[in-house]
Amino acid sequence: MPELRPANPPTRGRLIRSFRYAIRGVVMMLALQANARIHAGATIAVVALGFWLKLERWEWCAVVASIGLVWMAEGVNTGLEALTDLVSPNEHPLAGRAKDMAAGAVLCAAIAAAVIGVIVFVPKLLARW
């Protein structure tokens, strides 16, 4: 059986460039999207609260996964909005539908993160009072 290899094996230069593009995307998202800045503030607050409450390892896993899910959804939403604006600069019902569904995905991720936050943080906060 022939050995399977990628057509273009990754080089260090390509890998570094891809990280630069990704970091640039996060910076643009933070600069251009008010909701991303809200997510950033929430992320900082949740991480600080987690350290203050001394979360267990499994609790950190749930919190970090939730944060990652929200950021991933926001990034996909932001990218989809930009692409939609490019291909449909005028208002169009399908463009609006695509944007609304992407925003709905962010809302679902944020609700799931909030529920996980309640499950993880509320008992610890109540135990301190």
C-alpha positions in Angstrom: 0.0 0.0 0.0 1.4 3.4 -0.9 2.4 5.8 1.9 0.0 8.7 2.3 1.7 12.1 2.7 0.4 15.6 2.5 1.0 17.2 -0.9 2.6 20.3 0.7 4.2 19.4 4.0 3.9 22.3 6.5 7.0 24.4 6.8 8.0 26.5 9.8 7.4 29.7 7.7 3.9 28.7 6.7 3.0 27.7 10.2 4.2 31.0 11.6 2.3 32.9 8.8 -0.9 31.0 9.6 -0.6 32.0 13.3 0.0 35.6 12.3 -3.2 35.5 10.1 -5.2 34.0 13.0 -3.9 36.5 15.5 -4.7 39.3 13.0 -8.2 37.9 12.8 -8.7 38.0 16.5 -7.4 41.6 16.7 -9.7 42.7 13.9 -12.6 41.0 15.6 -11.9 42.8 18.8 -11.4 46.1 17.0 -14.5 45.9 14.9 -17.1 44.0 16.9 -18.6 45.4 20.1 -19.9 42.0 21.1 -16.3 40.6 20.9 -15.2 43.2 23.4 -18.1 42.2 25.6 -17.0 38.6 25.4 -13.4 39.7 26.2 -14.6 41.5 29.4 -16.7 38.5 30.4 -13.7 36.2 29.7 -11.5 38.2 32.0 -14.1 38.4 34.7 -14.9 34.7 34.6 -11.2 33.7 34.7 -10.5 36.1 37.6 -13.6 34.7 39.4 -12.3 31.1 38.7 -9.0 31.9 40.3 -10.6 33.6 43.3 -12.9 30.6 43.9 -10.1 28.1 43.3 -11.9 26.0 40.7 -11.2 22.3 40.4 -9.5 20.9 37.3 -12.8 19.6 35.9 -14.5 23.0 36.5 -11.7 24.8 34.7 -12.2 22.3 31.8 -15.9 23.2 31.6 -15.3 27.0 31.9 -12.4 27.0 29.3 -14.5 24.9 26.9 -17.4 27.3 27.3 -15.2 30.3 26.7 -13.7 28.7 23.6 -17.1 27.8 22.3 -18.4 31.4 22.6 -15.2 32.8 21.0 -15.4 30.3 18.2 -19.0 31.1 17.5 -18.3 34.8 17.6 -15.4 34.4 15.1 -17.5 32.4 12.7 -20.4 34.9 13.0 -18.0 37.8 12.4 -16.5 36.1 9.4 -19.8 35.1 7.9 -21.1 38.7 8.3 -18.1 40.1 6.5 -18.4 37.6 3.7 -22.2 38.2 3.4 -21.5 41.9 3.2 -19.0 41.3 0.4 -21.2 39.1 -1.7 -24.5 40.9 -1.0 -23.8 44.6 -0.3 -27.5 45.5 -0.7 -30.1 44.1 1.6 -31.3 40.7 0.6 -33.6 38.3 2.6 -31.2 35.4 2.3 -28.2 37.6 3.4 -30.3 38.7 6.4 -31.3 35.1 7.2 -27.6 34.0 7.1 -26.6 36.8 9.4 -29.4 36.1 11.8 -28.7 32.4 12.0 -25.0 33.0 12.6 -25.9 35.5 15.4 -28.3 32.9 16.8 -25.5 30.4 17.0 -23.5 32.9 19.1 -26.6 33.3 21.3 -26.9 29.5 21.8 -23.2 29.3 22.7 -23.5 32.2 25.2 -26.6 30.6 26.8 -24.8 27.3 27.1 -21.8 29.1 28.7 -24.0 30.9 31.1 -25.7 27.7 32.2 -22.3 26.1 32.7 -21.3 29.2 34.6 -24.3 28.9 36.9 -23.6 25.2 37.5 -19.9 25.8 38.3 -19.9 29.2 40.1 -23.2 29.5 42.0 -22.5 26.6 44.5 -19.0 28.0 45.2 -20.3 31.5 45.7 -23.1 30.3 47.9 -20.6 28.3 50.0 -18.7 31.5 50.7 -21.8 33.2 52.2 
